[in-house]
């Protein structure tokens, strides 16, 4: 199943909050790291009038420390499938023992 990136929504991710996703290398499909979806935030104030969805951000955290940095990754989930690639940035973690990454779709 292929999902149009322009239609990926906050509502699609919401049932999977707290679940494990994988960051995958778009070049060869290798798994980079497992991450937990820890926070979703709808951003209607950032949504263009012509958009097919409401803008949102998703926070993913590694299960331990990580040296991973910003980059283009695909996101894989057992029921959502493979999504992306997306440019995902490392942000200040809520827990210093975990790497924290943010995906923004607007």
N, C-alpha and C positions, 0 to 999 in steps of 0.2 A: 504494500500500500504506500502510495506517495501522497504526501500532504503538501499543499501549496503553502509556502512560508507566509504569504500574505494573509492567510486565514487562520494561522495558529493562534490560539487564544488562551487567555488566563483560565477560562473554564475547562479547556482541554487538560491543563496541568493540575488543576485543583484536586481531583480525586487521587492524585499520586503524591501529594505532599507527604513527606516523611519516608518516601520510598527510594530505592536505589536506582540510579541511572548510571550510564557509562559515558565517559568522554572517549570518542573514537577518532583516530587519525583519518582524515578524509582521503589522504593519498593511498593508503593501503588497507584501511579497515581494521588496523590493529587497535586493541584496547589500550588507552593511555592510563586511565584511572577510574575507579568506581567513586561515585559521589552520591550524596543524599540531597534531595530537594528539600530545603529547610524553610524557605519563605517565598511567597508570591505576593506581589503588590500591583494592583491595578493602577494605572496612571492615566485616567481620562483627561486630565489637564494637558497631557502631552500628545493627545491623539489628533492627527490632522482630520479635517472635515471629510475628506475623500477616502479615509481608511476603511478597510473591510473589517477591522476589529479594534477594540480598545487597547491602547498601548499598555504594556505591563513589563515588570521585571521579575526574574526568577533567580533566587540565590541557591547555589549548590555548594556543599561543603564536603571535603574529603574526609575519610574516616580516621585520618592521622595527619601528621605533618606532611607537607608537600613542597617540592621545589618547582612545581609546574607554574608557568607564568601565562600571560596573555597569549591568545592564539586562536586560530581557526580550528574548531572541533565540530564533529557531528555528535549528537546526543542520541543515545540508544536506551530504550526502555522495553521490557518484555511485552507490554500490551500496546504501547504507542508506536513502537518500531523505531527505525532510524530516521532522525530529523537533521536537517541542516545541509551543509556546514554553516556555522554561526561564528562571528567573532565574539569571544567570551573573554572578559577581563577579570583579573585577580583584584579583589578588593580587601579592605581591612576586615579581618575575621572577627566574629563575635567571640570565638573561642580561639586563643592563641595556639592551641594544639591541633588545629584543623586549618587546611587551606580553604579559602572562601572565594567563590567565583560568581560573577553576575552576568546574566544574559538579559539584554534589554531589547524588546521588540516594540517599535513604534512606527 
